[in-house]
Amino acid sequence: MSADVRGGSARSELADLPLRDELRGELPYGAPQLVVPVQLNVNENPYPPSGNVVAAIAAAVAEAATTLNRYPDREFLPLRADLAAFLNADADVELQPSQLWAANGSNEIMQQLLQAFGGPGRTAVSFAPTYSMYPEYARNTHTTWVAGRRNTDFSLDLRHAAELIAEHQPSVIILTSPNNPTGTALPLDDVRVVLDAAPGVVVVDEAYAEFRRAGVPSALTLLAEHPELVVTRTMSKAFALAGGRLGYLAAAAAVVDAVRIVRLPYHLSAVAQATARAALAHSAELLATVDTLRVERDDTVSWLRAVGLRAAESDSNFVLFGTFADRHAVWQGLLDRGVLIRETGPDGWLRVSIGTRDEMRAFRTALSEVAKDLLDPRMGDHT
């Protein structure tokens, strides 16, 4: 049976199942997974781990494999200590292992937080445009989802935020810095305003924090004075460990205890723990590519603006750019030339992940060629 026929059959069978009403008509989340020469659509680090790091991870996994007949350490305190040490150095804070928690990607961390603090009769609030998975976490945990708006420059509209919080009294507020898909960082003063107004927990998602520009502080610095604050991170991006699936949070120990109540038993495998610890032991080497990607990001922003396009300020490893009357035509034109980016964000905008120098050169060349047919012809002079 072909994949297409099986897919149609599966959809038909799904309609006959006693599925939850709010899931009917929904599709699984996922960016396009296409085999193309230049993949710049899911914000991965384009530089794979070095042979030295691969060998260290392989050795750690081999050692863990000798105990795979046993369940993994469900509290994984050694990994939590390593994560605390990394964050303490990154943000100049003093976190204890009891304040750290990890799971299979920051996706699972977010879902655990909403399992603990959301639920029926409770509300989660965020501000669009932002990460498209947030409302799905809310849906999956029976949490009411409310999306406020941002200013035209994608900064937080603090007056609107305060009004929305006062109206809905959310048990969870999700802020994102740098924000996805815009790339914009959130000033700590804005975070403080939200914390002062919040009746519940405030989650600051810092999945791309390692890419922030010099002088941009982390919300981790606010943890000591705000026990209702949660800061989430991931090893998928800057650490080039997207395939390792390791996300984590830092918060008051009481928040960690709340999440431990809803986590599944033995949720983090021995292999995942070993992989993450080996990667953290080589954090300096793995993060050495971050500066290169920052430079390429800033060059990309400058080039896009030079050719007459808009590009949002970015503290991440991607750039939101536009605007286009028919963004899908631009996306398709790039794909036809072997360059895959992401059709996401507000109408008229597209998002490009930052790749290697050669990949970004290919992106500029492809966009210039598309421009000759669809956009301002002068873009063809800027490759």
Contacts in CASP RR format, 6 or more apart in sequence:
PFRMAT RR
TARGET T0000
AUTHOR 0000-0000-0000
METHOD contacts of the structure
MODEL  1
MSADVRGGSARSELADLPLRDELRGELPYGAPQLVVPVQLNVNENPYPPS
GNVVAAIAAAVAEAATTLNRYPDREFLPLRADLAAFLNADADVELQPSQL
WAANGSNEIMQQLLQAFGGPGRTAVSFAPTYSMYPEYARNTHTTWVAGRR
NTDFSLDLRHAAELIAEHQPSVIILTSPNNPTGTALPLDDVRVVLDAAPG
VVVVDEAYAEFRRAGVPSALTLLAEHPELVVTRTMSKAFALAGGRLGYLA
AAAAVVDAVRIVRLPYHLSAVAQATARAALAHSAELLATVDTLRVERDDT
VSWLRAVGLRAAESDSNFVLFGTFADRHAVWQGLLDRGVLIRETGPDGWL
RVSIGTRDEMRAFRTALSEVAKDLLDPRMGDHT
1 9 0 8 1.000
15 24 0 8 1.000
22 139 0 8 1.000
23 139 0 8 1.000
29 132 0 8 1.000
29 133 0 8 1.000
29 136 0 8 1.000
31 41 0 8 1.000
31 42 0 8 1.000
31 342 0 8 1.000
32 41 0 8 1.000
32 340 0 8 1.000
34 335 0 8 1.000
34 340 0 8 1.000
36 335 0 8 1.000
36 338 0 8 1.000
36 339 0 8 1.000
36 340 0 8 1.000
37 338 0 8 1.000
37 339 0 8 1.000
37 362 0 8 1.000
38 338 0 8 1.000
38 339 0 8 1.000
38 340 0 8 1.000
38 359 0 8 1.000
38 362 0 8 1.000
38 363 0 8 1.000
38 366 0 8 1.000
39 340 0 8 1.000
40 339 0 8 1.000
40 340 0 8 1.000
40 341 0 8 1.000
40 352 0 8 1.000
40 353 0 8 1.000
40 354 0 8 1.000
40 355 0 8 1.000
40 359 0 8 1.000
40 363 0 8 1.000
41 340 0 8 1.000
41 341 0 8 1.000
41 342 0 8 1.000
41 351 0 8 1.000
41 353 0 8 1.000
42 242 0 8 1.000
42 342 0 8 1.000
42 353 0 8 1.000
43 180 0 8 1.000
43 208 0 8 1.000
43 237 0 8 1.000
43 316 0 8 1.000
43 317 0 8 1.000
43 318 0 8 1.000
43 353 0 8 1.000
44 236 0 8 1.000
44 237 0 8 1.000
44 240 0 8 1.000
44 242 0 8 1.000
44 353 0 8 1.000
45 237 0 8 1.000
45 238 0 8 1.000
45 239 0 8 1.000
45 240 0 8 1.000
45 242 0 8 1.000
45 289 0 8 1.000
45 293 0 8 1.000
45 317 0 8 1.000
46 293 0 8 1.000
46 353 0 8 1.000
46 354 0 8 1.000
46 355 0 8 1.000
46 356 0 8 1.000
46 359 0 8 1.000
47 240 0 8 1.000
47 289 0 8 1.000
47 292 0 8 1.000
47 356 0 8 1.000
48 240 0 8 1.000
49 57 0 8 1.000
49 240 0 8 1.000
49 241 0 8 1.000
49 279 0 8 1.000
49 286 0 8 1.000
50 285 0 8 1.000
52 282 0 8 1.000
52 285 0 8 1.000
53 278 0 8 1.000
53 279 0 8 1.000
53 282 0 8 1.000
53 285 0 8 1.000
53 286 0 8 1.000
56 278 0 8 1.000
56 281 0 8 1.000
56 282 0 8 1.000
57 274 0 8 1.000
57 275 0 8 1.000
57 278 0 8 1.000
57 279 0 8 1.000
59 278 0 8 1.000
60 274 0 8 1.000
60 275 0 8 1.000
60 277 0 8 1.000
60 278 0 8 1.000
61 271 0 8 1.000
61 274 0 8 1.000
61 275 0 8 1.000
61 278 0 8 1.000
63 274 0 8 1.000
64 270 0 8 1.000
64 271 0 8 1.000
64 273 0 8 1.000
64 274 0 8 1.000
65 271 0 8 1.000
67 270 0 8 1.000
68 270 0 8 1.000
68 271 0 8 1.000
71 265 0 8 1.000
71 266 0 8 1.000
72 266 0 8 1.000
72 268 0 8 1.000
72 269 0 8 1.000
72 270 0 8 1.000
72 273 0 8 1.000
73 270 0 8 1.000
73 273 0 8 1.000
74 265 0 8 1.000
74 266 0 8 1.000
74 267 0 8 1.000
74 268 0 8 1.000
76 102 0 8 1.000
76 268 0 8 1.000
76 273 0 8 1.000
77 97 0 8 1.000
78 273 0 8 1.000
78 277 0 8 1.000
79 102 0 8 1.000
79 268 0 8 1.000
79 273 0 8 1.000
79 276 0 8 1.000
79 277 0 8 1.000
79 280 0 8 1.000
80 97 0 8 1.000
80 98 0 8 1.000
80 100 0 8 1.000
80 101 0 8 1.000
80 102 0 8 1.000
81 97 0 8 1.000
81 100 0 8 1.000
82 276 0 8 1.000
82 277 0 8 1.000
82 280 0 8 1.000
82 281 0 8 1.000
83 97 0 8 1.000
83 100 0 8 1.000
83 102 0 8 1.000
83 248 0 8 1.000
83 250 0 8 1.000
83 280 0 8 1.000
84 95 0 8 1.000
84 96 0 8 1.000
84 97 0 8 1.000
84 99 0 8 1.000
84 100 0 8 1.000
84 250 0 8 1.000
85 280 0 8 1.000
86 280 0 8 1.000
86 283 0 8 1.000
87 93 0 8 1.000
87 95 0 8 1.000
87 100 0 8 1.000
87 220 0 8 1.000
87 233 0 8 1.000
87 250 0 8 1.000
88 94 0 8 1.000
88 95 0 8 1.000
90 209 0 8 1.000
90 210 0 8 1.000
90 218 0 8 1.000
90 220 0 8 1.000
91 217 0 8 1.000
91 218 0 8 1.000
91 220 0 8 1.000
91 221 0 8 1.000
92 221 0 8 1.000
93 220 0 8 1.000
93 221 0 8 1.000
93 223 0 8 1.000
93 224 0 8 1.000
94 224 0 8 1.000
95 220 0 8 1.000
95 223 0 8 1.000
95 250 0 8 1.000
96 253 0 8 1.000
98 253 0 8 1.000
98 256 0 8 1.000
99 223 0 8 1.000
99 250 0 8 1.000
99 251 0 8 1.000
99 252 0 8 1.000
99 253 0 8 1.000
99 256 0 8 1.000
100 248 0 8 1.000
100 249 0 8 1.000
100 250 0 8 1.000
100 256 0 8 1.000
101 109 0 8 1.000
101 112 0 8 1.000
101 248 0 8 1.000
101 249 0 8 1.000
101 251 0 8 1.000
101 256 0 8 1.000
101 259 0 8 1.000
101 260 0 8 1.000
102 109 0 8 1.000
102 246 0 8 1.000
102 247 0 8 1.000
102 248 0 8 1.000
102 249 0 8 1.000
102 268 0 8 1.000
102 276 0 8 1.000
103 109 0 8 1.000
103 112 0 8 1.000
103 246 0 8 1.000
103 247 0 8 1.000
103 248 0 8 1.000
103 263 0 8 1.000
103 267 0 8 1.000
103 268 0 8 1.000
104 245 0 8 1.000
104 246 0 8 1.000
104 247 0 8 1.000
104 267 0 8 1.000
104 268 0 8 1.000
104 272 0 8 1.000
105 234 0 8 1.000
105 236 0 8 1.000
105 245 0 8 1.000
105 246 0 8 1.000
105 247 0 8 1.000
106 205 0 8 1.000
106 207 0 8 1.000
106 232 0 8 1.000
106 233 0 8 1.000
106 234 0 8 1.000
106 236 0 8 1.000
106 247 0 8 1.000
106 248 0 8 1.000
107 133 0 8 1.000
107 137 0 8 1.000
108 247 0 8 1.000
108 267 0 8 1.000
109 232 0 8 1.000
109 247 0 8 1.000
109 248 0 8 1.000
109 249 0 8 1.000
109 259 0 8 1.000
110 133 0 8 1.000
110 134 0 8 1.000
110 137 0 8 1.000
110 174 0 8 1.000
110 203 0 8 1.000
110 205 0 8 1.000
110 232 0 8 1.000
111 137 0 8 1.000
111 140 0 8 1.000
111 141 0 8 1.000
112 259 0 8 1.000
112 262 0 8 1.000
112 263 0 8 1.000
113 172 0 8 1.000
113 201 0 8 1.000
113 203 0 8 1.000
113 230 0 8 1.000
113 232 0 8 1.000
113 249 0 8 1.000
113 259 0 8 1.000
114 124 0 8 1.000
114 137 0 8 1.000
114 138 0 8 1.000
114 140 0 8 1.000
114 141 0 8 1.000
114 143 0 8 1.000
114 172 0 8 1.000
115 141 0 8 1.000
115 262 0 8 1.000
116 258 0 8 1.000
116 259 0 8 1.000
116 261 0 8 1.000
116 262 0 8 1.000
117 171 0 8 1.000
117 172 0 8 1.000
117 200 0 8 1.000
117 201 0 8 1.000
117 258 0 8 1.000
118 124 0 8 1.000
118 138 0 8 1.000
118 141 0 8 1.000
118 143 0 8 1.000
118 171 0 8 1.000
118 172 0 8 1.000
119 141 0 8 1.000
119 142 0 8 1.000
119 143 0 8 1.000
120 142 0 8 1.000
120 143 0 8 1.000
121 142 0 8 1.000
121 143 0 8 1.000
121 144 0 8 1.000
122 143 0 8 1.000
122 144 0 8 1.000
122 170 0 8 1.000
122 171 0 8 1.000
122 172 0 8 1.000
123 143 0 8 1.000
123 144 0 8 1.000
123 145 0 8 1.000
123 146 0 8 1.000
123 168 0 8 1.000
123 169 0 8 1.000
123 170 0 8 1.000
123 171 0 8 1.000
123 172 0 8 1.000
124 134 0 8 1.000
124 137 0 8 1.000
124 138 0 8 1.000
124 143 0 8 1.000
124 144 0 8 1.000
124 145 0 8 1.000
124 146 0 8 1.000
124 170 0 8 1.000
124 171 0 8 1.000
124 172 0 8 1.000
124 173 0 8 1.000
124 174 0 8 1.000
125 146 0 8 1.000
125 147 0 8 1.000
125 148 0 8 1.000
125 164 0 8 1.000
125 165 0 8 1.000
125 168 0 8 1.000
125 170 0 8 1.000
125 172 0 8 1.000
125 173 0 8 1.000
125 174 0 8 1.000
126 134 0 8 1.000
126 146 0 8 1.000
126 147 0 8 1.000
126 148 0 8 1.000
126 173 0 8 1.000
126 174 0 8 1.000
126 175 0 8 1.000
126 176 0 8 1.000
127 147 0 8 1.000
127 148 0 8 1.000
127 149 0 8 1.000
127 150 0 8 1.000
127 156 0 8 1.000
127 157 0 8 1.000
127 161 0 8 1.000
127 175 0 8 1.000
128 147 0 8 1.000
128 148 0 8 1.000
128 149 0 8 1.000
128 150 0 8 1.000
129 150 0 8 1.000
129 154 0 8 1.000
129 179 0 8 1.000
129 181 0 8 1.000
129 182 0 8 1.000
129 345 0 8 1.000
129 346 0 8 1.000
130 147 0 8 1.000
130 174 0 8 1.000
130 176 0 8 1.000
130 179 0 8 1.000
130 180 0 8 1.000
130 181 0 8 1.000
130 182 0 8 1.000
131 176 0 8 1.000
131 179 0 8 1.000
131 180 0 8 1.000
131 181 0 8 1.000
131 205 0 8 1.000
132 344 0 8 1.000
134 145 0 8 1.000
134 174 0 8 1.000
135 145 0 8 1.000
135 147 0 8 1.000
137 143 0 8 1.000
138 144 0 8 1.000
138 145 0 8 1.000
139 145 0 8 1.000
143 172 0 8 1.000
146 164 0 8 1.000
146 168 0 8 1.000
146 170 0 8 1.000
148 160 0 8 1.000
148 161 0 8 1.000
148 164 0 8 1.000
149 157 0 8 1.000
149 160 0 8 1.000
150 156 0 8 1.000
150 157 0 8 1.000
150 182 0 8 1.000
151 157 0 8 1.000
153 184 0 8 1.000
153 312 0 8 1.000
153 313 0 8 1.000
154 179 0 8 1.000
154 182 0 8 1.000
154 183 0 8 1.000
154 184 0 8 1.000
154 312 0 8 1.000
154 320 0 8 1.000
155 184 0 8 1.000
155 186 0 8 1.000
155 190 0 8 1.000
156 175 0 8 1.000
156 186 0 8 1.000
156 190 0 8 1.000
156 194 0 8 1.000
158 190 0 8 1.000
158 193 0 8 1.000
158 194 0 8 1.000
161 193 0 8 1.000
161 194 0 8 1.000
161 197 0 8 1.000
162 193 0 8 1.000
162 197 0 8 1.000
165 173 0 8 1.000
165 194 0 8 1.000
165 197 0 8 1.000
165 198 0 8 1.000
165 199 0 8 1.000
166 197 0 8 1.000
169 199 0 8 1.000
170 198 0 8 1.000
170 199 0 8 1.000
170 200 0 8 1.000
171 199 0 8 1.000
171 200 0 8 1.000
171 201 0 8 1.000
172 200 0 8 1.000
172 201 0 8 1.000
172 203 0 8 1.000
173 194 0 8 1.000
173 198 0 8 1.000
173 200 0 8 1.000
173 201 0 8 1.000
173 202 0 8 1.000
173 203 0 8 1.000
174 203 0 8 1.000
174 205 0 8 1.000
175 186 0 8 1.000
175 191 0 8 1.000
175 194 0 8 1.000
175 202 0 8 1.000
175 203 0 8 1.000
175 204 0 8 1.000
175 205 0 8 1.000
175 219 0 8 1.000
176 186 0 8 1.000
176 204 0 8 1.000
176 205 0 8 1.000
176 207 0 8 1.000
177 184 0 8 1.000
177 185 0 8 1.000
177 186 0 8 1.000
177 191 0 8 1.000
177 204 0 8 1.000
177 205 0 8 1.000
177 206 0 8 1.000
177 209 0 8 1.000
177 219 0 8 1.000
177 315 0 8 1.000
178 184 0 8 1.000
178 185 0 8 1.000
178 186 0 8 1.000
178 206 0 8 1.000
178 208 0 8 1.000
178 209 0 8 1.000
178 211 0 8 1.000
178 212 0 8 1.000
178 314 0 8 1.000
178 315 0 8 1.000
178 316 0 8 1.000
179 185 0 8 1.000
179 186 0 8 1.000
180 207 0 8 1.000
180 208 0 8 1.000
180 316 0 8 1.000
180 318 0 8 1.000
181 318 0 8 1.000
181 320 0 8 1.000
181 342 0 8 1.000
181 344 0 8 1.000
181 345 0 8 1.000
181 349 0 8 1.000
181 351 0 8 1.000
182 312 0 8 1.000
182 314 0 8 1.000
182 320 0 8 1.000
182 345 0 8 1.000
183 208 0 8 1.000
183 312 0 8 1.000
183 313 0 8 1.000
183 314 0 8 1.000
183 315 0 8 1.000
183 316 0 8 1.000
183 318 0 8 1.000
183 319 0 8 1.000
183 320 0 8 1.000
184 312 0 8 1.000
184 313 0 8 1.000
184 314 0 8 1.000
184 315 0 8 1.000
185 212 0 8 1.000
185 213 0 8 1.000
185 216 0 8 1.000
185 313 0 8 1.000
185 315 0 8 1.000
186 204 0 8 1.000
186 219 0 8 1.000
188 217 0 8 1.000
188 219 0 8 1.000
188 221 0 8 1.000
188 222 0 8 1.000
191 202 0 8 1.000
191 204 0 8 1.000
191 219 0 8 1.000
191 222 0 8 1.000
192 222 0 8 1.000
194 202 0 8 1.000
195 202 0 8 1.000
195 222 0 8 1.000
195 226 0 8 1.000
195 228 0 8 1.000
195 229 0 8 1.000
198 228 0 8 1.000
200 228 0 8 1.000
201 228 0 8 1.000
201 229 0 8 1.000
201 230 0 8 1.000
201 255 0 8 1.000
202 226 0 8 1.000
202 228 0 8 1.000
202 229 0 8 1.000
202 230 0 8 1.000
203 230 0 8 1.000
203 231 0 8 1.000
203 232 0 8 1.000
204 219 0 8 1.000
204 229 0 8 1.000
204 230 0 8 1.000
204 231 0 8 1.000
204 232 0 8 1.000
205 232 0 8 1.000
206 218 0 8 1.000
206 219 0 8 1.000
206 220 0 8 1.000
206 231 0 8 1.000
206 232 0 8 1.000
206 233 0 8 1.000
207 232 0 8 1.000
207 233 0 8 1.000
207 234 0 8 1.000
207 236 0 8 1.000
207 237 0 8 1.000
208 237 0 8 1.000
208 238 0 8 1.000
208 315 0 8 1.000
208 316 0 8 1.000
208 317 0 8 1.000
208 318 0 8 1.000
209 218 0 8 1.000
209 233 0 8 1.000
210 237 0 8 1.000
210 238 0 8 1.000
210 239 0 8 1.000
210 287 0 8 1.000
210 290 0 8 1.000
211 237 0 8 1.000
211 238 0 8 1.000
211 290 0 8 1.000
211 293 0 8 1.000
211 294 0 8 1.000
211 297 0 8 1.000
211 315 0 8 1.000
211 316 0 8 1.000
211 317 0 8 1.000
212 218 0 8 1.000
212 315 0 8 1.000
212 316 0 8 1.000
213 294 0 8 1.000
213 315 0 8 1.000
216 315 0 8 1.000
218 231 0 8 1.000
219 229 0 8 1.000
219 231 0 8 1.000
220 231 0 8 1.000
220 250 0 8 1.000
222 229 0 8 1.000
223 229 0 8 1.000
223 231 0 8 1.000
223 250 0 8 1.000
223 251 0 8 1.000
223 252 0 8 1.000
227 252 0 8 1.000
227 254 0 8 1.000
227 255 0 8 1.000
229 251 0 8 1.000
229 252 0 8 1.000
230 249 0 8 1.000
230 250 0 8 1.000
230 251 0 8 1.000
230 255 0 8 1.000
231 249 0 8 1.000
231 250 0 8 1.000
231 251 0 8 1.000
232 247 0 8 1.000
232 248 0 8 1.000
232 249 0 8 1.000
232 250 0 8 1.000
233 247 0 8 1.000
233 248 0 8 1.000
233 249 0 8 1.000
233 250 0 8 1.000
234 246 0 8 1.000
234 247 0 8 1.000
234 248 0 8 1.000
235 241 0 8 1.000
235 244 0 8 1.000
235 246 0 8 1.000
235 247 0 8 1.000
235 248 0 8 1.000
235 276 0 8 1.000
235 279 0 8 1.000
235 280 0 8 1.000
236 242 0 8 1.000
236 243 0 8 1.000
236 244 0 8 1.000
236 245 0 8 1.000
236 246 0 8 1.000
236 247 0 8 1.000
237 317 0 8 1.000
238 286 0 8 1.000
238 287 0 8 1.000
238 290 0 8 1.000
238 317 0 8 1.000
239 279 0 8 1.000
239 283 0 8 1.000
239 286 0 8 1.000
239 287 0 8 1.000
240 286 0 8 1.000
240 289 0 8 1.000
241 275 0 8 1.000
241 276 0 8 1.000
241 279 0 8 1.000
241 286 0 8 1.000
244 272 0 8 1.000
244 275 0 8 1.000
244 276 0 8 1.000
245 272 0 8 1.000
246 272 0 8 1.000
246 275 0 8 1.000
246 276 0 8 1.000
246 279 0 8 1.000
249 255 0 8 1.000
249 256 0 8 1.000
249 259 0 8 1.000
279 286 0 8 1.000
293 317 0 8 1.000
293 354 0 8 1.000
293 355 0 8 1.000
296 354 0 8 1.000
296 355 0 8 1.000
296 356 0 8 1.000
296 357 0 8 1.000
296 360 0 8 1.000
297 314 0 8 1.000
297 316 0 8 1.000
297 317 0 8 1.000
297 318 0 8 1.000
297 319 0 8 1.000
297 354 0 8 1.000
299 360 0 8 1.000
300 311 0 8 1.000
300 319 0 8 1.000
300 352 0 8 1.000
300 354 0 8 1.000
300 360 0 8 1.000
300 363 0 8 1.000
301 311 0 8 1.000
301 313 0 8 1.000
301 314 0 8 1.000
301 319 0 8 1.000
303 364 0 8 1.000
303 382 0 8 1.000
304 310 0 8 1.000
304 311 0 8 1.000
304 319 0 8 1.000
304 321 0 8 1.000
304 322 0 8 1.000
305 311 0 8 1.000
306 382 0 8 1.000
307 368 0 8 1.000
307 371 0 8 1.000
307 376 0 8 1.000
307 378 0 8 1.000
307 379 0 8 1.000
307 380 0 8 1.000
307 382 0 8 1.000
308 376 0 8 1.000
308 379 0 8 1.000
309 321 0 8 1.000
309 322 0 8 1.000
309 323 0 8 1.000
309 379 0 8 1.000
310 321 0 8 1.000
310 322 0 8 1.000
310 323 0 8 1.000
311 319 0 8 1.000
311 320 0 8 1.000
311 321 0 8 1.000
311 322 0 8 1.000
312 319 0 8 1.000
312 320 0 8 1.000
312 321 0 8 1.000
314 320 0 8 1.000
317 353 0 8 1.000
317 354 0 8 1.000
318 351 0 8 1.000
318 352 0 8 1.000
318 353 0 8 1.000
318 354 0 8 1.000
319 351 0 8 1.000
319 352 0 8 1.000
319 354 0 8 1.000
320 345 0 8 1.000
320 349 0 8 1.000
320 350 0 8 1.000
320 351 0 8 1.000
321 349 0 8 1.000
321 350 0 8 1.000
321 351 0 8 1.000
321 352 0 8 1.000
322 348 0 8 1.000
322 349 0 8 1.000
322 350 0 8 1.000
323 348 0 8 1.000
323 349 0 8 1.000
324 330 0 8 1.000
324 348 0 8 1.000
324 349 0 8 1.000
324 350 0 8 1.000
324 374 0 8 1.000
324 375 0 8 1.000
325 348 0 8 1.000
326 374 0 8 1.000
327 343 0 8 1.000
327 347 0 8 1.000
327 348 0 8 1.000
327 349 0 8 1.000
327 350 0 8 1.000
328 343 0 8 1.000
329 374 0 8 1.000
330 350 0 8 1.000
330 367 0 8 1.000
330 370 0 8 1.000
330 374 0 8 1.000
330 375 0 8 1.000
331 341 0 8 1.000
331 343 0 8 1.000
331 350 0 8 1.000
333 366 0 8 1.000
333 370 0 8 1.000
334 340 0 8 1.000
334 341 0 8 1.000
334 363 0 8 1.000
334 366 0 8 1.000
334 367 0 8 1.000
334 370 0 8 1.000
337 365 0 8 1.000
337 366 0 8 1.000
337 369 0 8 1.000
337 370 0 8 1.000
338 362 0 8 1.000
338 366 0 8 1.000
339 362 0 8 1.000
339 363 0 8 1.000
339 366 0 8 1.000
339 367 0 8 1.000
341 350 0 8 1.000
341 351 0 8 1.000
341 352 0 8 1.000
341 353 0 8 1.000
341 363 0 8 1.000
342 350 0 8 1.000
342 351 0 8 1.000
342 352 0 8 1.000
342 353 0 8 1.000
343 350 0 8 1.000
344 350 0 8 1.000
344 351 0 8 1.000
345 351 0 8 1.000
352 363 0 8 1.000
354 360 0 8 1.000
361 383 0 8 1.000
364 382 0 8 1.000
364 383 0 8 1.000
365 383 0 8 1.000
367 379 0 8 1.000
368 379 0 8 1.000
368 380 0 8 1.000
368 381 0 8 1.000
368 382 0 8 1.000
368 383 0 8 1.000
369 380 0 8 1.000
371 377 0 8 1.000
371 379 0 8 1.000
371 380 0 8 1.000
372 379 0 8 1.000
372 380 0 8 1.000
END
